[in-house]
Amino acid sequence: MSTALSTTLSTKAERLFLRYRYPDWLVTHSRLVGRIAEALLAARRPGAPAIDAEAVVLAGYLHDIGRSPLLVGDPRDHTVLSALVLAAEGLASCVEPARRHAIYTVLDPALAPRTAADKLVYVADRRGGQTVETLEERARDTARRHPRYAAEIARAIPFAQALEREVFAECDFAPAELAERVG
């Protein structure tokens, strides 16, 4: 992906962060997931399945738009809200990766990441909290912040690990090198 395209997508995301009044923690997380998605895309080996790079990077940046403070009080899951907002914003190619990004989606065949794009955004989110983390660290932190979902998160970890292996098998670097690649 070219630097110009990356800058354009980042700028587009930043405008939506402002419009949807992202709190600082969500901006930090969303920027990181977008950068991880970019790093994973840049490292894809020749012959990996075709992927819409622009959609994946933008979905990485905007996957959690459903957590906007403007949507507080809506009882629907943030993944559903993210998909609805992205569709309303005319970003149809970002809808499914956002709808399928949460750690627990791998437990439901109807919600599990299906496409290369879905899987890449899922893994980017599994590795990016406020900093680049291992999948297990991120899962533990998510369970700590949402204890009522701890058992479900624990059940999802082996499936998430399998998706991580699948995504990194298409990359020219190992999971342990992600932090240095993201910078």
PyMOL commands that set and color helices and strands:
alter all, ss='L'
color gray80, all
select helices_A, chain A and resi 3-19+24-42+53-62+65-67+69-71+78-88+92-99+103-107+116-127+135-145+147-169+175-182
alter helices_A, ss='H'
color red, helices_A
deselect
rebuild
show_as cartoon
